[in-house]
Amino acid sequence: MSTIGNTYRIIMDSDRNPLRRLPKAQRFQIMVMLSMMWTLIFCVGIGTWAWFGELVVFHLAVLLGVFITGWTFGNAKKDAS
């Protein structure tokens, strides 16, 4: 499998990412919240780019999203230990 495929599985497959030790219902809820967060980030980014013509806010939103996702996965991994 390609590197992109492996990266996708590590992040999006709840049976492989750090949330795998949580109950399925809780895993689903967290993944839905993360997907809504990323949808909002990209909508804000595209809207900001169209509105202001600058990508600074988009880059900050992506950085914040990466931080929140990493924090969520890190807490899930720590709680499972």
BELQUI-V729759 format. One record per run of one state. SS is the DSSP state (~ for helix, > for strand, _ for the rest). FROM is the first residue (numbers start at 1). LEN is the number of residues. Records with the same first field share a line. If there is no record, write none. Layout:
SS = FROM-LEN / FROM-LEN
//
This chain:
_ = 1-2 / 13-5 / 22-2 / 53-3 / 81-1
~ = 3-10 / 18-4 / 24-29 / 56-25
//
